[in-house]
């Protein structure tokens, strides 16, 4: 309990069993106390009980590399997902009571508070949805676990809709599910998360994948956990042939140190030449089946980096729709790849056979998304560890509405695409230092961009900044 004075707080001790109201009243009766009120622990971004363990979202207290996350908290200041955007999961299902047709997990349910119900999709003759192994449940939680419900975990695109397809895993079944995703009378999915594969090639599945090109469906496939080698020992099909399709992302994995992840049992050369992008794949925390204690705190594998990338793509799709822009699957794929953090740049600059273009970054992906972005909550943009070769790139515009605050930390580098703008109706503070100035610049020397203080209540404070040809109106 803290009692506020003119200058400094004072602290008084009471027995642990003392009621809060009693403590408040006792303190307010003191002559030196102006007012008294309960103090509370602050939740860092969401109030989900296991959120502090989800290092892949945004945690600089990660015991590995503090920059190994996807900057989800920052992304959620712009976009949490749209119900109209559907992420299909073809896996082992999720906890489900067939007799009552009820989802049974507290963090994966359709109770009265859910704005975007989970869609259960059965395709005869296969009706099984209840996950008996936990694999599909972990994946679903990473994408869209119910968030800010004081329970469990947070999902990356928790404002989007998940479509759940059940077992079995076969290529002929995959073809059937893909057809249903793009059929006008099917689920009309936008993203497709697949965390299994096998063999070097399958014509049935390949033809089905080809048929989804130019339909708007983005296919996000796992590379597998084998650790590399030639095609028949490295990436699974269909991931191994990602470059043969315009709507496929092949996903590898990174660990808590932001380095290439592979199964501990694998030794020798590690090479996935078909990987497009990577995502966190080590010691992840997500939902689980009842026999697993309802939550898994040590999920590892590219099975789990794949849904993180699919969910990031869903955020990009959702944000573009807010501006009335209908992105193609190929455009979404390119935004997600190009906005990734090239975390092994010092040894393998650019796309490489370990991480692809880099590790996915949801916040940077949203900044690159076409259309005007508006802050839905306050935002602090940190000086990212990969500033030099993976800067923040703003496409079109970012609006700080009245009542919102944008803080840009010292050393932050923001690159503006041509005609991009930062429009402030609320408050923006960019305080660089002589050693670490804030940098505003165009993506090239011919870019025109602007930072504008608009509205009678806007406040913009900039110190120790480098401006690369920007026009400022204050």
C-alpha positions in Angstrom: 0.0 0.0 0.0 1.4 3.4 -1.0 0.2 6.7 0.4 0.9 9.7 -1.8 2.5 12.9 -0.4 3.5 16.1 -2.0 7.0 14.8 -2.9 7.7 11.3 -1.7 5.6 8.2 -0.9 5.6 6.8 2.6 5.1 3.1 3.4 3.2 1.6 6.3 3.0 -2.0 7.3 -0.2 -3.8 8.1 -0.9 -7.5 8.8 -1.4 -9.5 5.6 -5.0 -10.3 6.7 -6.0 -6.6 6.9 -8.8 -5.7 4.5 -7.8 -3.2 1.8 -10.6 -0.8 2.7 -9.4 -0.8 6.3 -5.8 0.1 5.3 -7.0 2.9 3.0 -9.2 4.4 5.8 -6.3 4.2 8.3 -3.9 6.0 6.0 -6.3 8.7 5.0 -6.9 9.6 8.7 -3.2 10.5 8.9 -2.6 14.3 8.8 0.3 14.0 6.4 -1.6 11.9 3.8 -3.4 13.7 1.0 -5.0 10.5 -0.3 -4.5 6.7 -0.2 -5.3 4.1 -2.8 -4.4 0.4 -3.5 -1.4 -0.3 -5.6 -1.4 -2.9 -8.3 1.1 -5.0 -10.3 1.2 -3.8 -13.9 0.7 -6.4 -16.7 3.3 -5.8 -19.5 0.9 -6.1 -22.4 -1.9 -8.7 -21.7 -3.3 -10.0 -18.5 -2.9 -13.7 -19.4 -1.4 -15.6 -16.5 1.3 -17.3 -18.6 2.1 -14.3 -20.8 5.4 -13.5 -18.9 6.7 -16.9 -20.0 5.9 -16.3 -23.7 9.4 -15.0 -24.7 8.6 -15.2 -28.4 6.1 -12.3 -28.2 8.0 -9.4 -26.8 10.3 -9.8 -23.8 13.6 -8.1 -23.3 14.0 -10.2 -20.1 14.5 -13.2 -22.3 17.5 -15.1 -20.8 18.9 -15.5 -24.4 19.0 -12.7 -26.9 16.6 -9.9 -25.7 15.9 -9.1 -29.4 14.8 -12.7 -30.4 11.1 -12.0 -30.2 8.6 -10.9 -32.9 7.7 -7.5 -31.2 4.1 -8.6 -30.7 3.2 -6.0 -28.1 4.3 -3.3 -30.5 2.3 -4.9 -33.3 -0.8 -5.1 -31.1 -0.7 -1.3 -30.7 -1.6 -1.2 -34.4 -3.5 -4.5 -35.1 -4.7 -7.6 -33.2 -6.5 -9.2 -36.1 -9.9 -9.0 -37.8 -12.7 -11.5 -37.4 -13.1 -11.6 -41.2 -9.6 -12.9 -41.6 -9.6 -16.7 -41.3 -6.5 -18.8 -40.4 -7.1 -22.5 -41.3 -5.2 -25.1 -39.3 -4.9 -28.6 -40.7 -3.5 -30.7 -37.8 -4.8 -33.0 -35.0 -7.6 -30.7 -33.9 -8.1 -29.1 -30.5 -9.8 -30.2 -27.2 -13.4 -31.0 -28.2 -16.3 -32.9 -26.7 -18.0 -34.6 -29.6 -21.0 -35.7 -27.5 -21.8 -32.1 -26.6 -20.2 -30.4 -29.6 -18.3 -28.2 -27.2 -14.7 -26.8 -27.2 -13.3 -27.8 -23.8 -10.2 -25.7 -23.4 -10.5 -22.5 -21.3 -8.2 -20.6 -23.8 -9.7 -22.1 -27.0 -13.4 -21.9 -26.6 -16.5 -20.2 -27.9 -18.1 -18.8 -24.8 -20.3 -15.7 -24.8 -17.3 -13.3 -24.6 -15.7 -14.4 -27.8 -16.1 -12.0 -30.7 -14.6 -14.4 -33.2 -15.9 -17.9 -32.7 -13.5 -20.8 -33.6 -14.9 -22.6 -36.7 -14.9 -26.4 -36.5 -14.8 -27.9 -40.0 -15.5 -31.5 -40.7 -15.0 -33.1 -44.1 -16.6 -36.6 -44.4 -15.6 -39.3 -44.0 -13.2 -37.9 -41.4 -15.1 -36.4 -38.4 -12.5 -36.5 -35.6 -11.7 -33.0 -34.1 -10.6 -33.8 -30.6 -6.8 -33.6 -30.3 -5.4 -36.7 -28.7 -1.7 -35.7 -28.9 -1.5 -32.0 -28.2 0.2 -31.0 -31.4 -2.8 -29.2 -33.0 -3.7 -27.6 -29.6 -0.3 -26.0 -29.2 -0.5 -24.6 -32.8 -4.0 -23.2 -32.2 -2.9 -21.4 -29.0 0.1 -19.8 -30.7 -2.2 -18.4 -33.4 -5.3 -17.4 -31.6 -5.6 -18.3 -27.9 -8.2 -16.2 -26.1 -6.2 -13.2 -24.9 -6.8 -10.7 -22.0 -9.0 -13.2 -20.3 -6.8 -13.6 -17.1 -6.0 -17.1 -18.2 -3.3 -19.0 -19.9 -1.5 -17.6 -22.9 -1.9 -14.9 -25.6 -2.2 -15.7 -29.3 -0.3 -13.6 -32.0 -3.5 -12.9 -34.0 -6.1 -13.3 -31.3 -8.5 -11.0 -33.0 -8.7 -13.2 -36.1 -10.8 -16.3 -36.7 -9.4 -19.8 -36.6 -10.7 -22.7 -38.7 -9.9 -26.1 -37.4 -9.6 -29.2 -39.6 -9.0 -32.6 -38.0 -7.0 -35.7 -38.8 -5.8 -37.7 -40.6 -2.5 -36.4 -42.1 -2.3 -37.6 -45.7 -1.5 -35.8 -48.9 -4.9 -36.8 -50.4 -6.6 -35.3 -47.3 -4.5 -32.2 -47.7 -5.7 -31.8 -51.2 -9.3 -32.1 -50.0 -8.8 -29.5 -47.3 -7.1 -27.0 -49.6 -10.0 -27.3 -52.0 -12.4 -26.6 -49.2 -10.4 -23.5 -48.1 -10.8 -21.8 -51.5 -14.2 -23.3 -52.5 -16.9 -20.5 -52.4 -19.0 -22.9 -50.4 -16.1 -23.8 -48.1 -14.4 -21.9 -45.4 -12.9 -19.0 -47.5 -9.7 -19.1 -45.5 -7.0 -16.5 -45.9 -4.1 -18.3 -44.3 -3.3 -22.0 -44.1 -1.0 -23.3 -41.4 0.5 -26.7 -42.0 3.0 -28.2 -39.5 3.7 -31.6 -41.1 5.0 -33.0 -44.3 6.9 -36.0 -45.8 8.8 -37.1 -48.8 10.4 -35.2 -51.7 7.3 -34.8 -53.9 3.6 -35.7 -54.1 1.7 -34.9 -57.3 -1.7 -34.9 -55.7 -0.7 -32.4 -53.1 1.3 -30.3 -55.6 -1.6 -30.0 -58.0 -3.9 -29.0 -55.1 -1.3 -26.3 -54.0 -1.1 -25.0 -57.6 -4.8 -24.7 -57.7 -4.8 -22.3 -54.7 -2.4 -19.9 -56.4 -4.1 -16.5 -57.2 -7.0 -17.3 -54.9 -5.7 -15.2 -52.0 -4.9 -18.2 -49.8 -1.4 -18.0 -48.3 0.1 -21.4 -47.5 2.5 -21.5 -44.5 4.4 -24.8 -44.3 6.9 -26.2 -41.8 10.5 -26.9 -43.0 10.8 -29.8 -40.5 13.2 -30.5 -37.7 15.8 -32.7 -39.5 18.6 -30.2 -39.4 19.4 -30.1 -43.1 21.1 -32.0 -46.0 19.8 -32.6 -49.5 16.1 -32.3 -50.3 15.2 -35.8 -49.3 16.8 -35.3 -45.9 16.1 -31.7 -45.3 12.9 -29.8 -45.8 9.7 -31.7 -45.9 7.4 -31.7 -48.9 5.6 -29.4 -49.6 7.9 -26.9 -47.9 10.9 -28.2 -49.9 9.4 -26.8 -53.1 8.3 -23.4 -51.7 9.9 -21.5 -54.5 7.8 -23.3 -57.1 4.7 -21.6 -55.9 3.8 -17.9 -55.5 1.7 -18.3 -52.4 3.9 -20.5 -50.1 6.1 -19.6 -47.2 8.5 -22.3 -46.0 9.3 -21.7 -42.3 12.4 -22.6 -40.3 13.2 -22.0 -36.7 15.2 -19.9 -34.3 16.0 -20.3 -30.6 16.1 -17.9 -27.7 19.5 -16.7 -28.8 18.0 -15.8 -32.2 20.1 -18.5 -33.9 19.2 -21.4 -36.2 17.3 -24.0 -34.3 17.3 -27.7 -35.0 16.7 -30.9 -33.1 19.4 -31.6 -30.5 19.8 -35.1 -31.9 20.9 -33.8 -35.3 24.6 -33.2 -36.0 26.6 -32.3 -39.0 25.7 -29.8 -41.8 22.5 -27.8 -41.4 21.0 -26.4 -44.6 17.5 -25.7 -45.7 18.0 -23.9 -49.0 14.2 -23.7 -49.6 13.5 -21.8 -46.4 11.9 -18.4 -46.9 11.6 -17.2 -43.3 12.1 -18.4 -39.7 10.3 -18.0 -36.5 10.7 -18.7 -32.8 10.8 -22.5 -32.3 12.3 -23.2 -28.9 10.8 -23.6 -25.4 7.5 -21.9 -26.4 4.5 -21.7 -24.1 1.1 -22.5 -25.5 -2.1 -24.4 -24.9 -2.2 -28.2 -24.6 -4.6 -31.0 -24.1 -5.9 -32.1 -20.7 -3.5 -35.0 -20.3 -0.7 -32.5 -20.8 -1.9 -30.2 -18.1 -3.8 -27.9 -20.5 -0.6 -25.8 -21.1 2.8 -26.7 -22.6 5.7 -24.7 -21.4 8.4 -26.4 -23.5 7.1 -26.7 -27.0 10.0 -26.8 -29.6 10.1 -27.4 -33.3 9.3 -25.7 -36.6 5.8 -27.1 -36.1 5.4 -24.1 -33.8 7.4 -21.4 -35.6 5.0 -22.0 -38.6 1.8 -20.9 -36.9 3.6 -17.8 -35.5 4.4 -16.8 -39.1 0.9 -17.6 -40.3 -0.5 -15.4 -37.5 1.8 -12.6 -38.5 0.5 -12.8 -42.0 -3.1 -12.7 -40.6 -2.2 -9.4 -38.9 -0.9 -8.0 -42.1 -4.1 -9.0 -44.0 -6.2 -7.5 -41.2 -4.4 -4.2 -41.2 -4.6 -3.8 -45.0 -8.3 -4.5 -44.9 -8.8 -1.6 -42.5 -7.5 0.7 -45.2 -9.7 -1.0 -47.8 -6.8 -2.8 -49.4 -7.1 -6.4 -50.5 -3.6 -7.8 -50.6 -2.8 -10.9 -52.6 -1.2 -13.9 -51.0 2.0 -13.1 -52.8 2.0 -9.5 -51.5 1.5 -10.7 -48.0 4.2 -13.3 -48.3 6.7 -10.6 -49.6 5.8 -8.2 -46.8 6.4 -10.8 -44.1 9.7 -11.9 -45.6 11.0 -8.4 -46.3 10.2 -7.2 -42.8 12.0 -10.0 -41.0 15.0 -9.4 -38.8 18.2 -10.7 -40.5 19.6 -11.9 -37.2 22.5 -13.8 -38.7 23.5 -10.9 -41.0 27.1 -10.8 -39.7 27.8 -14.3 -41.1 25.2 -14.8 -43.8 23.8 -11.4 -45.0 20.6 -11.6 -46.9 18.7 -14.8 -47.6 20.5 -17.9 -46.5 19.9 -21.6 -46.2 19.5 -21.5 -42.4 17.0 -18.8 -41.7 15.8 -17.7 -45.1 15.4 -13.9 -45.1 15.4 -13.8 -41.3 13.3 -14.2 -38.2 9.7 -13.0 -38.5 8.9 -9.6 -36.9 5.2 -8.8 -36.6 5.6 -5.1 -35.8 7.9 -4.4 -38.7 5.5 -6.4 -41.0 2.6 -4.1 -40.0 4.7 -0.9 -40.6 5.4 -2.2 -44.1 1.8 -3.0 -44.8 0.1 -0.6 -47.3 -2.5 1.8 -46.0 -2.6 4.2 -43.0 -2.0 2.6 -39.6 -3.6 4.2 -36.5 -2.4 3.5 -33.0 -5.0 1.7 -30.9 -2.9 2.0 -27.8 0.3 3.8 -26.7 3.5 2.7 -28.3 7.2 2.8 -27.6 9.5 2.0 -30.5 12.9 0.8 -29.2 16.2 1.1 -30.9 16.3 -2.3 -32.3 19.5 -4.4 -32.2 19.2 -5.0 -36.0 18.7 -1.3 -36.8 21.7 -1.2 -39.2 20.5 -3.9 -41.7 16.8 -4.5 -40.6 15.4 -1.0 -39.8 11.8 -0.1 -39.2 10.3 0.8 -42.6 7.1 2.8 -42.7 4.9 2.4 -45.8 2.1 5.0 -46.4 1.3 6.4 -42.9 1.2 6.0 -39.2 -1.3 8.1 -37.2 -1.0 9.0 -33.5 -4.6 9.9 -32.6 -5.6 12.4 -29.9 -5.1 10.8 -26.5 -2.4 8.4 -27.7 1.4 8.6 -27.0 4.2 7.5 -29.3 7.7 7.3 -27.8 10.7 6.8 -30.0 13.8 5.7 -28.1 17.3 7.0 -28.6 19.2 5.2 -31.4 16.0 4.2 -33.2 16.2 4.3 -37.0 13.0 4.7 -39.0 13.0 4.6 -42.8 10.1 6.1 -44.7 8.9 4.8 -48.1 8.1 7.4 -50.7 5.3 9.7 -49.6 5.0 8.0 -46.2 4.0 10.2 -43.3 3.9 10.2 -39.5 0.9 12.3 -38.4 0.6 13.3 -34.8 -2.7 14.4 -33.2 -1.7 13.2 -29.8 1.8 13.2 -28.3 5.1 12.1 -29.9 8.4 12.1 -28.1 11.7 11.3 -29.8 14.6 12.0 -27.5 17.9 11.0 -29.0 21.3 11.6 -27.5 24.6 12.8 -29.0 25.9 9.3 -29.1 22.6 7.7 -30.2 20.5 10.1 -32.2 17.0 9.2 -33.5 17.3 8.8 -37.3 14.5 9.6 -39.7 15.4 8.9 -43.3 13.9 7.8 -46.6 14.5 4.3 -47.9 16.5 6.0 -50.7 17.6 9.5 -51.4 14.7 10.3 -53.7 12.0 9.6 -51.1 9.6 12.4 -50.1 8.2 11.9 -46.6 6.9 14.0 -43.7 6.3 14.2 -40.0 3.3 16.4 -39.1 2.0 17.8 -35.8 -1.8 18.1 -36.5 -4.7 19.2 -34.3 -4.8 21.7 -31.5 -3.8 19.3 -28.8 -0.8 17.6 -30.5 2.6 17.8 -28.8 5.7 16.7 -30.6 9.1 16.8 -28.9 12.2 15.8 -30.9 15.8 16.2 -29.6 19.1 15.0 -31.0 17.7 13.6 -34.2 19.1 13.2 -37.8 16.6 14.0 -40.5 17.1 12.7 -44.1 15.3 15.2 -46.2 12.0 15.2 -44.3 9.7 18.2 -44.2 8.5 19.0 -40.7 5.4 21.0 -39.9 4.9 22.0 -36.3 
